[in-house]
Amino acid sequence: MRVWEIQNKQGLEALTLTERQEPQPALGQVLLRMRAASLNYRDLLTVKGAYNSKQRLPLIPLSDGVGEVVAVGEGVTRVKIGDRVAGIFMQTWLDGEFSAEKPKSALGGAIDGILAEYVTLHEDGVVHVPEHLSDEEAASLPCAAVTAWQALITQGNLNAGDTILVQGTGGVSLFAVQFAKLVGARAIAISSSDEKLERVLQLGASNGINYKTTPNWDEQVWKLTNEVGVDHVVEVGGAGTLNKSLRAVRFGGTVSLIGVLTGLTGDISTGSILHKGIRVQGIYVGSRAMFEAMNRAIALHQLRPVVDSVFPFTDVREALAYMESGKHFGKIVIRF
């Protein structure tokens, strides 16, 4: 079988397509013939050697994908041959609270990921995907969708009539807009592209702000909410945007810190957090139980993820370069 591996920390050229023997499922494992995989910004950083300075190599990258069960090991009861399933991001986070050992089972980082034609996972680490979704759509769920779900629904307790703010038009932000619409909440989006803002309005957002032409977007958010602020910010920017998010959120509101696109460290207005009683929560994907609850909602409402483009398995480098360009709207998918 063919496998993509990161061989060193020298950028996209360090990602090589190699041949390996087809794996076989052991006790409690399932063998998946992969059908599609989707990219996350974490994958780009991992391939470029910028995600974890102590990353072990070689590594099979990517965490998000969907495949067909083609063989099962002894004792497997959760799935059967022919089922279409996705792996969960952290293979040992099945339910309950987040804890220190969970990240040690993260696909495409702590352990090998799913960018291979055949993958073996433990049966506990896979979930059935909604039947109405295509393989490309289903492949976008494990990281971006579960992250948005935990931020807004599991931890955020988002209600009808609430208002959220999303940054950009990547996977997490677009899923957040869709989940907000699902529960009857309002979404305000910021982006550097008027064209992308128009598309996010069509997806269900009520307002769009171009942060290039309106650099003080936090002030515009304040005006759009009648000087109350939003109930929840889905913060994917990190240090470079966090202070404006703190100004845009209401007293007693929530900021879910998810991404670090604008930096890992910076001067943060802790006074704003204290004075406004803001809840700042870190969100690191989610558990299998969250994934399954989200899938039930997606199936019930026939929600469809936004897929920007699909690349063949042989063009993974080109897909990552496209992600790096920032031109995409929604998820970038690899088709096997």
Long-range contacts (C-beta under 8 A, 24 or more apart in sequence): 1-116, 1-117, 1-118, 2-116, 2-117, 2-313, 3-60, 3-115, 3-116, 3-117, 4-60, 4-61, 4-62, 4-115, 4-116, 4-316, 5-58, 5-59, 5-60, 6-46, 6-47, 6-57, 6-58, 6-59, 6-60, 6-61, 7-57, 7-58, 8-49, 8-57, 9-48, 9-49, 9-55, 9-57, 10-49, 11-47, 11-48, 11-49, 12-47, 12-48, 12-317, 12-320, 12-321, 13-317, 14-47, 14-49, 15-47, 15-61, 15-316, 15-317, 15-320, 17-314, 17-316, 20-116, 22-118, 23-118, 23-119, 23-120, 24-71, 24-120, 25-71, 25-72, 25-73, 25-76, 25-120, 26-73, 26-120, 27-73, 27-74, 27-75, 28-73, 28-74, 28-75, 28-76, 28-122, 28-123, 28-124, 29-72, 29-73, 29-76, 29-120, 29-121, 29-122, 29-123, 30-69, 30-71, 30-72, 30-73, 30-76, 30-79, 30-85, 30-120, 30-121, 30-122, 30-123, 30-126, 31-69, 31-70, 31-71, 31-72, 31-118, 31-119, 31-120, 32-67, 32-68, 32-69, 32-70, 32-85, 32-87, 32-114, 32-118, 32-119, 32-120, 32-121, 32-126, 33-67, 33-68, 33-70, 33-117, 33-118, 33-336, 34-65, 34-66, 34-67, 34-114, 34-116, 34-117, 34-118, 34-119, 34-336, 35-65, 35-66, 35-67, 35-68, 35-84, 35-135, 35-139, 35-335, 35-336, 36-65, 36-66, 36-135, 36-136, 36-138, 36-139, 36-310, 36-333, 36-334, 36-335, 36-336, 37-62, 37-64, 37-65, 37-66, 37-114, 37-115, 37-139, 37-333, 37-334, 37-336, 38-64, 38-65, 38-136, 38-139, 38-140, 38-143, 38-144, 38-171, 38-331, 38-332, 38-333, 38-334, 39-64, 39-319, 39-320, 39-323, 39-331, 39-332, 39-333, 39-334, 40-64, 40-143, 40-144, 40-171, 41-170, 41-259, 41-261, 41-323, 42-108, 42-109, 42-143, 43-108, 43-320, 43-323, 44-320, 44-323, 44-324, 46-108, 46-109, 47-320, 51-109, 52-109, 55-109, 59-108, 59-109, 59-112, 59-113, 60-108, 60-112, 60-113, 60-114, 60-115, 60-116, 61-108, 61-113, 61-115, 62-107, 62-108, 62-113, 62-114, 62-115, 62-334, 63-87, 63-89, 63-106, 63-107, 63-108, 63-109, 63-113, 63-114, 63-142, 63-143, 64-89, 64-114, 64-139, 64-140, 64-141, 64-142, 64-143, 64-144, 65-114, 65-115, 65-119, 65-139, 65-142, 66-129, 66-135, 66-138, 66-139, 67-114, 67-119, 70-118, 72-123, 76-123, 77-123, 78-123, 78-124, 78-126, 79-123, 79-126, 79-128, 83-128, 84-128, 84-129, 84-135, 84-138, 85-126, 85-127, 85-128, 85-129, 86-126, 86-127, 86-129, 86-138, 86-139, 86-141, 86-142, 86-291, 87-114, 87-119, 87-121, 87-125, 87-126, 87-142, 88-125, 88-126, 88-127, 88-142, 88-287, 88-288, 88-291, 89-142, 89-143, 89-146, 89-285, 89-286, 90-285, 90-287, 91-121, 91-122, 91-124, 91-125, 92-124, 92-125, 93-286, 93-287, 93-288, 94-124, 94-287, 94-288, 94-289, 95-287, 95-288, 95-289, 96-287, 98-284, 98-287, 103-284, 115-316, 115-334, 117-313, 117-336, 124-288, 125-288, 127-288, 127-291, 127-292, 127-295, 128-295, 129-295, 130-295, 130-298, 130-299, 131-299, 132-299, 132-302, 132-304, 133-298, 133-304, 133-305, 135-335, 136-307, 136-310, 136-333, 136-335, 137-304, 137-305, 137-307, 139-331, 139-333, 139-334, 140-171, 140-305, 140-307, 140-330, 140-331, 140-333, 141-291, 141-294, 141-295, 141-298, 141-305, 142-285, 142-291, 143-171, 143-285, 144-170, 144-171, 144-172, 144-175, 144-331, 145-171, 145-175, 145-294, 145-298, 145-305, 146-285, 146-286, 146-290, 146-291, 146-294, 147-172, 147-175, 147-258, 147-283, 147-284, 147-285, 147-286, 148-172, 148-173, 148-175, 148-176, 148-179, 148-234, 149-175, 149-179, 149-286, 149-290, 149-291, 149-293, 149-294, 150-283, 150-285, 150-286, 150-290, 151-176, 151-232, 151-234, 151-256, 151-258, 151-281, 151-283, 152-176, 152-179, 152-180, 152-232, 152-234, 152-256, 153-179, 153-183, 153-293, 153-294, 154-286, 154-290, 154-293, 155-256, 155-281, 155-283, 156-232, 156-254, 156-256, 158-183, 158-185, 158-231, 158-232, 159-183, 159-184, 159-185, 160-184, 160-185, 161-185, 161-186, 162-186, 162-231, 162-232, 163-187, 163-188, 163-225, 163-230, 163-231, 163-232, 164-188, 164-230, 164-231, 164-232, 164-233, 164-234, 165-189, 165-190, 165-221, 165-230, 165-232, 165-233, 165-234, 165-245, 165-248, 165-249, 166-190, 166-205, 166-234, 166-236, 167-233, 167-234, 167-235, 167-236, 167-237, 167-241, 167-245, 168-236, 168-237, 168-261, 169-193, 169-196, 169-199, 169-200, 169-329, 169-330, 170-236, 170-328, 170-330, 171-305, 171-306, 171-330, 171-331, 172-234, 172-236, 172-258, 172-259, 173-234, 173-236, 174-200, 174-203, 174-305, 174-306, 174-329, 174-330, 175-305, 176-234, 177-203, 177-204, 177-205, 178-203, 178-204, 178-303, 178-305, 178-306, 180-204, 182-297, 182-301, 182-303, 185-231, 188-221, 188-224, 188-225, 188-230, 190-217, 196-329, 199-329, 203-306, 216-244, 217-244, 217-248, 218-244, 218-245, 218-247, 218-248, 219-247, 221-248, 222-247, 222-248, 225-250, 229-253, 232-256, 234-258, 235-259, 236-261, 237-261, 237-262, 238-262, 238-263, 238-264, 238-266, 239-263, 239-264, 239-265, 239-266, 239-268, 240-266, 242-266, 242-268, 243-267, 243-268, 243-269, 243-272, 246-272, 246-273, 246-276, 246-278, 247-272, 249-276, 249-278, 250-276, 251-276, 251-277, 251-278, 252-276, 252-277, 252-278, 252-279, 253-278, 253-279, 254-278, 254-279, 254-280, 254-281, 255-279, 255-280, 255-281, 256-281, 256-282, 256-283, 257-281, 257-282, 257-283, 258-283, 305-330, 305-331, 306-330, 306-331, 307-331, 307-333, 308-332, 309-333, 310-334, 310-335, 311-335
